[in-house]
C-alpha cells in the first residue's frame, strides 16, 4: 500500500483495517516520499547556491514546491497516516530520522494542505513556533490553545495579529469570526492574555 492509496481509501477508521504487510508497504512509501522530498530540497539548495541542503535556507523552493504539488495525494496521505497512527508510531517515525523539521517548514511557510494534520507536524518536528504562521487553521488553533503556556508574549502577539487579519477578511465577506469556532476562541483567549500582559 502506498500513501496515495491510503489517502484514497474509503474506510473511515484506516488505522484498524490493514494487515502488517500492508502497513510495511505504507511505511516504505513514507520513506520514498521523504527521500524524494530531501532530494528536491537538495536540488533547490544547489540551484540557489546554498552550501548545505536545508529547507530553512531556501528563498523560493521551486523544486521542492513542485515536488509537493506533484505528490499532493501522497502528502495528504501522510497527513491522514499521522492522524490515524500516534503514540508508539511517532517513536518509529522519529527513529527513522525523517525530515519532519524541513517538511514542517515548507508546509507551514507555503500553506500546503495537510489533511487537517498540521498539528501533527508540530508535534513530530517539535517546532511549535511554526504554529504562529497558520493559527487560523482549526487544528493549529487547537494545538495553540492546548500549549498556550509554551508561547511567549511576542509569539502570542504574532498569532493575535494573524487572527485579526482573518477577522477583517471574513467580515469583509459577510461572516463573523465567531463562525470559526476554534480560531475565535483562540482570539478571545489571547486577547485576554495580552490585556493582562499589557497591565504590567
ZASEVO-404358 format. One record per residue: residue number from 1; x, y, z of N, C-alpha, C, O in turn. Coordinates in steps of 0.02 Angstrom, whole numbers, plus 50000, padded with zeros to 5 digits. Layout:
% residues N
[NUM,[X,Y,Z],[X,Y,Z],[X,Y,Z],[X,Y,Z]]
...
***
This chain:
% residues 200
[1,[50042,49941,50000],[50000,50000,50000],[50044,50062,50000],[50094,50065,50035]]
[2,[50025,50112,49961],[50062,50175,49957],[50023,50229,49994],[49965,50221,50012]]
[3,[50057,50286,50005],[50023,50343,50035],[49964,50367,49993],[49913,50387,50019]]
[4,[49972,50364,49928],[49918,50385,49883],[49858,50339,49891],[49802,50362,49896]]
[5,[49871,50274,49892],[49816,50225,49902],[49783,50235,49970],[49722,50230,49977]]
[6,[49825,50249,50020],[49799,50261,50087],[49753,50322,50089],[49700,50321,50120]]
[7,[49775,50375,50055],[49735,50436,50053],[49667,50423,50019],[49616,50451,50040]]
[8,[49667,50382,49968],[49605,50370,49930],[49562,50313,49959],[49507,50301,49934]]
[9,[49587,50279,50010],[49547,50226,50041],[49484,50256,50070],[49486,50311,50097]]
[10,[49429,50221,50066],[49364,50248,50087],[49347,50233,50159],[49299,50261,50185]]
[11,[49384,50190,50191],[49368,50172,50260],[49381,50230,50306],[49433,50264,50301]]
[12,[49336,50243,50352],[49341,50300,50397],[49396,50290,50449],[49434,50336,50464]]
[13,[49400,50229,50476],[49450,50217,50529],[49507,50175,50499],[49510,50115,50509]]
[14,[49550,50208,50464],[49601,50173,50425],[49652,50137,50468],[49682,50088,50445]]
[15,[49662,50159,50529],[49715,50129,50570],[49698,50058,50592],[49743,50023,50616]]
[16,[49637,50036,50584],[49619,49969,50609],[49603,49918,50555],[49578,49864,50570]]
[17,[49619,49934,50492],[49594,49888,50440],[49648,49855,50399],[49633,49813,50357]]
[18,[49712,49871,50411],[49764,49845,50368],[49806,49792,50401],[49820,49794,50461]]
[19,[49826,49743,50360],[49870,49689,50383],[49940,49716,50392],[49958,49768,50363]]
[20,[49982,49683,50432],[50050,49706,50444],[50090,49718,50380],[50129,49765,50376]]
[21,[50082,49674,50330],[50119,49683,50268],[50097,49746,50230],[50138,49778,50197]]
[22,[50033,49763,50236],[50010,49825,50205],[50039,49885,50240],[50058,49934,50207]]
[23,[50043,49883,50306],[50073,49938,50344],[50147,49943,50329],[50174,49998,50328]]
[24,[50180,49887,50319],[50251,49889,50300],[50259,49924,50233],[50306,49963,50223]]
[25,[50214,49909,50186],[50215,49943,50121],[50203,50018,50128],[50233,50059,50094]]
[26,[50158,50035,50174],[50143,50105,50187],[50203,50141,50215],[50219,50197,50196]]
[27,[50238,50108,50261],[50298,50139,50290],[50353,50146,50238],[50391,50195,50239]]
[28,[50358,50098,50192],[50406,50104,50137],[50388,50163,50092],[50433,50197,50067]]
[29,[50324,50174,50082],[50301,50231,50042],[50317,50297,50077],[50333,50346,50044]]
[30,[50313,50298,50143],[50331,50358,50181],[50405,50373,50171],[50425,50431,50161]]
[31,[50447,50321,50174],[50519,50330,50163],[50532,50357,50093],[50572,50402,50084]]
[32,[50498,50328,50044],[50506,50350,49975],[50486,50424,49968],[50519,50462,49933]]
[33,[50431,50443,50001],[50408,50512,49998],[50461,50559,50027],[50478,50609,49996]]
[34,[50488,50542,50085],[50539,50585,50116],[50604,50585,50077],[50639,50636,50074]]
[35,[50622,50528,50047],[50682,50527,50004],[50674,50576,49947],[50721,50613,49931]]
[36,[50616,50577,49916],[50602,50623,49861],[50602,50695,49885],[50627,50740,49851]]
[37,[50573,50706,49944],[50571,50774,49972],[50642,50798,49985],[50659,50855,49968]]
[38,[50684,50757,50017],[50753,50776,50032],[50792,50790,49968],[50833,50836,49966]]
[39,[50780,50750,49916],[50815,50761,49853],[50793,50828,49821],[50835,50864,49793]]
[40,[50729,50844,49826],[50705,50908,49799],[50736,50966,49836],[50757,51015,49805]]
[41,[50740,50962,49903],[50771,51014,49943],[50844,51022,49923],[50869,51078,49915]]
[42,[50879,50966,49914],[50949,50967,49895],[50958,51002,49827],[51003,51043,49819]]
[43,[50916,50984,49779],[50920,51016,49713],[50905,51090,49716],[50938,51130,49683]]
[44,[50856,51110,49757],[50841,51181,49766],[50901,51218,49795],[50919,51272,49772]]
[45,[50932,51188,49846],[50990,51220,49878],[51048,51228,49829],[51081,51280,49828]]
[46,[51059,51177,49788],[51112,51181,49737],[51095,51236,49687],[51139,51274,49667]]
[47,[51032,51239,49665],[51011,51289,49616],[51017,51360,49644],[51031,51407,49606]]
[48,[51008,51368,49710],[51012,51433,49741],[51083,51448,49768],[51094,51501,49798]]
[49,[51129,51401,49756],[51198,51412,49778],[51207,51408,49853],[51251,51440,49881]]
[50,[51166,51368,49886],[51171,51359,49958],[51223,51305,49975],[51226,51254,49941]]
[51,[51264,51317,50026],[51316,51268,50042],[51289,51204,50075],[51322,51152,50071]]
[52,[51231,51208,50107],[51201,51150,50140],[51132,51136,50112],[51098,51182,50088]]
[53,[51111,51073,50115],[51044,51055,50093],[50997,51060,50152],[50990,51013,50191]]
[54,[50964,51117,50158],[50917,51128,50213],[50858,51170,50188],[50868,51221,50155]]
[55,[50798,51149,50205],[50738,51185,50184],[50737,51256,50211],[50708,51301,50181]]
[56,[50770,51267,50269],[50770,51333,50301],[50809,51385,50260],[50796,51445,50266]]
[57,[50855,51361,50218],[50898,51407,50180],[50866,51430,50115],[50892,51475,50082]]
[58,[50811,51399,50096],[50782,51413,50030],[50745,51479,50028],[50709,51498,50074]]
[59,[50756,51515,49972],[50719,51576,49960],[50654,51562,49924],[50601,51588,49942]]
[60,[50658,51522,49872],[50600,51511,49829],[50573,51439,49830],[50513,51428,49822]]
[61,[50617,51391,49841],[50598,51320,49847],[50557,51296,49787],[50509,51258,49795]]
[62,[50576,51317,49726],[50537,51299,49667],[50532,51223,49657],[50478,51197,49643]]
[63,[50588,51189,49663],[50589,51117,49651],[50551,51080,49706],[50513,51033,49693]]
[64,[50561,51102,49768],[50528,51070,49825],[50452,51081,49820],[50413,51034,49831]]
[65,[50431,51141,49803],[50359,51155,49796],[50330,51114,49738],[50274,51089,49742]]
[66,[50369,51108,49684],[50346,51067,49627],[50339,50994,49648],[50292,50960,49627]]
[67,[50385,50970,49688],[50382,50901,49712],[50319,50890,49754],[50283,50841,49744]]
[68,[50306,50936,49800],[50246,50928,49842],[50181,50935,49803],[50132,50903,49818]]
[69,[50182,50979,49753],[50123,50987,49711],[50111,50924,49670],[50054,50900,49665]]
[70,[50164,50897,49641],[50159,50835,49601],[50137,50777,49645],[50100,50733,49622]]
[71,[50160,50776,49706],[50145,50721,49753],[50093,50741,49805],[50096,50719,49863]]
[72,[50046,50781,49784],[49994,50808,49829],[49957,50753,49867],[49949,50758,49927]]
[73,[49936,50701,49831],[49897,50648,49864],[49940,50609,49914],[49914,50586,49965]]
[74,[50004,50601,49899],[50049,50568,49947],[50058,50611,50009],[50059,50585,50065]]
[75,[50063,50677,49999],[50069,50723,50056],[50006,50720,50099],[50010,50717,50160]]
[76,[49948,50720,50067],[49885,50715,50104],[49878,50646,50137],[49851,50640,50192]]
[77,[49903,50594,50104],[49903,50527,50133],[49947,50524,50195],[49930,50491,50244]]
[78,[50004,50559,50193],[50047,50563,50252],[50011,50597,50308],[50015,50575,50366]]
[79,[49976,50652,50293],[49936,50686,50344],[49885,50640,50376],[49877,50639,50437]]
[80,[49850,50601,50334],[49800,50555,50360],[49832,50501,50402],[49806,50482,50455]]
[81,[49889,50476,50379],[49926,50425,50417],[49945,50451,50486],[49938,50416,50536]]
[82,[49970,50513,50489],[49991,50542,50552],[49931,50554,50599],[49939,50552,50660]]
[83,[49872,50565,50570],[49812,50571,50611],[49791,50503,50639],[49769,50497,50696]]
[84,[49798,50452,50598],[49773,50385,50616],[49820,50348,50663],[49798,50308,50704]]
[85,[49885,50361,50657],[49934,50323,50696],[49974,50371,50740],[50007,50417,50714]]
[86,[49970,50361,50805],[50005,50405,50852],[50041,50362,50904],[50045,50301,50898]]
[87,[50065,50395,50955],[50096,50359,51010],[50160,50324,50989],[50209,50356,50969]]
[88,[50160,50257,50995],[50219,50217,50979],[50242,50229,50908],[50302,50229,50894]]
[89,[50195,50239,50863],[50212,50252,50793],[50256,50314,50786],[50300,50317,50742]]
[90,[50244,50364,50827],[50285,50425,50825],[50358,50409,50839],[50403,50438,50808]]
[91,[50369,50364,50886],[50438,50345,50903],[50471,50310,50844],[50530,50321,50830]]
[92,[50433,50268,50809],[50459,50234,50750],[50479,50285,50696],[50532,50280,50666]]
[93,[50436,50334,50686],[50449,50386,50635],[50510,50428,50654],[50551,50445,50612]]
[94,[50516,50444,50719],[50574,50483,50741],[50639,50443,50734],[50691,50471,50714]]
[95,[50636,50379,50750],[50696,50337,50743],[50717,50331,50670],[50776,50324,50655]]
[96,[50669,50334,50624],[50684,50330,50552],[50718,50395,50528],[50745,50397,50473]]
[97,[50717,50446,50570],[50751,50509,50556],[50725,50543,50492],[50764,50573,50454]]
[98,[50661,50540,50482],[50631,50576,50425],[50635,50651,50438],[50636,50673,50495]]
[99,[50638,50688,50384],[50648,50760,50388],[50582,50797,50404],[50557,50836,50364]]
[100,[50556,50784,50463],[50493,50817,50483],[50504,50892,50494],[50458,50932,50484]]
[101,[50563,50912,50514],[50577,50983,50525],[50574,51021,50459],[50541,51073,50454]]
[102,[50607,50995,50408],[50606,51027,50342],[50536,51027,50312],[50516,51077,50283]]
[103,[50500,50971,50319],[50432,50967,50292],[50386,51016,50328],[50344,51049,50297]]
[104,[50394,51022,50394],[50354,51070,50432],[50366,51140,50407],[50320,51179,50397]]
[105,[50430,51156,50396],[50448,51223,50372],[50413,51238,50305],[50384,51292,50297]]
[106,[50418,51192,50259],[50389,51204,50192],[50312,51205,50195],[50281,51250,50166]]
[107,[50282,51157,50229],[50208,51153,50232],[50179,51216,50264],[50129,51242,50240]]
[108,[50210,51239,50318],[50183,51298,50353],[50201,51363,50316],[50159,51408,50312]]
[109,[50260,51368,50290],[50281,51429,50256],[50240,51441,50193],[50221,51498,50178]]
[110,[50226,51387,50156],[50191,51394,50092],[50118,51371,50096],[50084,51365,50045]]
[111,[50094,51358,50156],[50024,51342,50170],[49997,51284,50129],[49944,51289,50098]]
[112,[50032,51228,50129],[50008,51169,50095],[49952,51136,50134],[49953,51134,50196]]
[113,[49904,51109,50097],[49851,51069,50129],[49885,51007,50158],[49929,50977,50128]]
[114,[49862,50988,50218],[49892,50930,50251],[49839,50890,50289],[49853,50862,50342]]
[115,[49780,50888,50261],[49727,50845,50288],[49711,50862,50361],[49697,50817,50400]]
[116,[49713,50926,50378],[49699,50948,50446],[49744,50914,50498],[49725,50903,50555]]
[117,[49806,50899,50475],[49853,50865,50520],[49915,50909,50532],[49967,50883,50552]]
[118,[49910,50973,50521],[49967,51018,50532],[49995,51012,50603],[50055,51014,50614]]
[119,[49949,51004,50651],[49971,50999,50721],[50015,50938,50732],[50057,50937,50777]]
[120,[50006,50886,50691],[50048,50826,50698],[50120,50841,50676],[50167,50815,50704]]
[121,[50127,50884,50626],[50194,50905,50606],[50227,50944,50662],[50286,50937,50675]]
[122,[50188,50986,50696],[50214,51024,50752],[50238,50977,50808],[50290,50989,50839]]
[123,[50200,50925,50819],[50218,50876,50871],[50281,50838,50852],[50327,50830,50893]]
[124,[50284,50813,50790],[50340,50771,50769],[50404,50811,50759],[50459,50785,50772]]
[125,[50398,50872,50735],[50458,50912,50723],[50481,50947,50787],[50538,50969,50793]]
[126,[50435,50951,50836],[50448,50987,50899],[50467,51060,50884],[50510,51089,50917]]
[127,[50434,51089,50835],[50444,51159,50816],[50378,51196,50821],[50349,51217,50770]]
[128,[50354,51204,50883],[50288,51234,50894],[50282,51305,50867],[50227,51327,50852]]
[129,[50339,51341,50861],[50336,51410,50838],[50307,51417,50768],[50283,51471,50749]]
[130,[50308,51363,50728],[50277,51367,50661],[50202,51378,50666],[50170,51400,50618]]
[131,[50173,51363,50723],[50101,51374,50733],[50083,51447,50723],[50026,51462,50705]]
[132,[50130,51492,50734],[50116,51563,50726],[50101,51581,50653],[50072,51634,50640]]
[133,[50120,51538,50606],[50108,51552,50535],[50037,51536,50513],[50010,51569,50468]]
[134,[50005,51487,50545],[49939,51465,50523],[49889,51458,50581],[49856,51406,50586]]
[135,[49883,51508,50623],[49838,51500,50681],[49765,51499,50663],[49723,51482,50704]]
[136,[49748,51517,50601],[49678,51518,50580],[49654,51450,50557],[49595,51441,50544]]
[137,[49699,51400,50553],[49678,51332,50538],[49653,51300,50603],[49686,51305,50654]]
[138,[49596,51268,50600],[49566,51239,50661],[49614,51196,50700],[49621,51204,50761]]
[139,[49648,51151,50666],[49691,51104,50703],[49751,51138,50733],[49777,51116,50784]]
[140,[49775,51192,50701],[49832,51230,50729],[49808,51273,50787],[49842,51277,50838]]
[141,[49750,51304,50779],[49722,51345,50834],[49711,51301,50896],[49724,51323,50952]]
[142,[49687,51241,50886],[49676,51195,50942],[49742,51176,50975],[49747,51171,51036]]
[143,[49794,51165,50933],[49860,51150,50959],[49886,51207,51002],[49914,51197,51056]]
[144,[49877,51269,50978],[49900,51328,51015],[49863,51333,51082],[49894,51346,51133]]
[145,[49798,51323,51080],[49759,51326,51142],[49783,51274,51193],[49787,51287,51253]]
[146,[49798,51215,51168],[49822,51161,51212],[49890,51176,51242],[49905,51157,51299]]
[147,[49932,51212,51204],[50001,51226,51225],[50012,51300,51238],[50068,51325,51232]]
[148,[49960,51336,51255],[49963,51409,51260],[50020,51434,51304],[50053,51483,51287]]
[149,[50031,51401,51359],[50083,51424,51406],[50154,51417,51378],[50201,51445,51405]]
[150,[50161,51380,51323],[50227,51371,51293],[50245,51427,51243],[50301,51430,51219]]
[151,[50197,51470,51229],[50208,51525,51182],[50223,51589,51222],[50189,51605,51270]]
[152,[50275,51625,51201],[50293,51687,51236],[50249,51744,51212],[50209,51736,51165]]
[153,[50256,51802,51243],[50213,51859,51228],[50220,51881,51155],[50169,51896,51123]]
[154,[50281,51882,51129],[50290,51902,51059],[50256,51854,51011],[50225,51876,50962]]
[155,[50261,51789,51025],[50228,51740,50982],[50152,51748,50986],[50117,51743,50936]]
[156,[50126,51761,51046],[50055,51772,51053],[50032,51834,51014],[49977,51834,50986]]
[157,[50073,51885,51014],[50056,51946,50975],[50053,51931,50901],[50009,51954,50866]]
[158,[50101,51891,50876],[50101,51871,50805],[50038,51832,50789],[50005,51844,50738]]
[159,[50021,51785,50832],[49961,51744,50822],[49899,51789,50822],[49855,51782,50780]]
[160,[49896,51834,50871],[49838,51878,50877],[49831,51922,50815],[49775,51933,50791]]
[161,[49886,51948,50789],[49884,51989,50728],[49859,51949,50668],[49822,51975,50627]]
[162,[49881,51886,50663],[49856,51843,50608],[49781,51833,50614],[49745,51835,50564]]
[163,[49757,51824,50675],[49686,51813,50686],[49646,51878,50674],[49589,51875,50652]]
[164,[49676,51935,50689],[49643,51999,50674],[49635,52008,50599],[49584,52032,50575]]
[165,[49687,51986,50561],[49683,51989,50488],[49627,51943,50463],[49590,51960,50417]]
[166,[49623,51884,50492],[49570,51837,50474],[49502,51869,50488],[49456,51864,50447]]
[167,[49496,51901,50545],[49433,51934,50564],[49412,51986,50512],[49354,51988,50492]]
[168,[49460,52026,50490],[49445,52077,50438],[49422,52044,50374],[49373,52066,50343]]
[169,[49457,51991,50354],[49440,51957,50290],[49370,51926,50293],[49332,51934,50245]]
[170,[49354,51891,50347],[49289,51858,50349],[49233,51909,50356],[49179,51899,50328]]
[171,[49245,51963,50392],[49193,52015,50399],[49182,52050,50333],[49126,52071,50317]]
[172,[49234,52057,50294],[49228,52088,50228],[49183,52047,50182],[49151,52073,50137]]
[173,[49182,51981,50195],[49142,51935,50155],[49074,51919,50187],[49040,51872,50167]]
[174,[49056,51958,50238],[48990,51950,50267],[48984,51898,50322],[48929,51879,50341]]
[175,[49041,51874,50347],[49040,51825,50401],[49067,51857,50464],[49087,51915,50465]]
[176,[49067,51818,50518],[49095,51841,50581],[49149,51791,50602],[49146,51732,50585]]
[177,[49197,51816,50640],[49249,51771,50665],[49218,51717,50709],[49243,51661,50713]]
[178,[49163,51733,50742],[49128,51686,50784],[49105,51624,50746],[49094,51571,50775]]
[179,[49098,51631,50679],[49078,51574,50637],[49133,51521,50633],[49121,51465,50612]]
[180,[49193,51540,50653],[49251,51495,50651],[49271,51480,50723],[49313,51514,50752]]
[181,[49240,51430,50752],[49240,51420,50824],[49309,51419,50856],[49321,51457,50903]]
[182,[49354,51377,50832],[49419,51370,50866],[49462,51433,50858],[49490,51457,50907]]
[183,[49469,51461,50797],[49508,51523,50792],[49477,51580,50833],[49513,51620,50862]]
[184,[49411,51582,50837],[49378,51634,50877],[49394,51625,50951],[49409,51673,50986]]
[185,[49391,51564,50975],[49407,51550,51045],[49480,51570,51059],[49495,51600,51110]]
[186,[49525,51553,51013],[49595,51571,51021],[49604,51646,51022],[49642,51673,51062]]
[187,[49568,51681,50978],[49569,51754,50975],[49549,51784,51042],[49582,51829,51068]]
[188,[49495,51758,51071],[49470,51784,51135],[49520,51770,51192],[49534,51814,51233]]
[189,[49546,51710,51194],[49593,51691,51247],[49657,51733,51243],[49680,51758,51294]]
[190,[49684,51741,51183],[49745,51781,51177],[49732,51854,51191],[49773,51888,51222]]
[191,[49674,51879,51170],[49657,51948,51184],[49656,51961,51259],[49683,52012,51283]]
[192,[49626,51916,51297],[49626,51922,51370],[49697,51918,51399],[49715,51957,51442]]
[193,[49735,51871,51373],[49803,51861,51400],[49847,51922,51384],[49886,51943,51426]]
[194,[49842,51948,51324],[49883,52007,51306],[49861,52067,51347],[49903,52109,51364]]
[195,[49798,52072,51363],[49774,52127,51406],[49807,52123,51475],[49825,52174,51504]]
[196,[49815,52062,51500],[49848,52052,51565],[49921,52071,51560],[49948,52105,51604]]
[197,[49955,52049,51505],[50025,52067,51495],[50034,52143,51494],[50081,52170,51523]]
[198,[49988,52176,51459],[49995,52249,51449],[49985,52288,51513],[50005,52346,51518]]
[199,[49953,52257,51563],[49944,52292,51627],[50010,52298,51665],[50017,52342,51708]]
[200,[50057,52255,51650],[50120,52255,51686],[50165,52304,51653],[50222,52313,51675]]
***
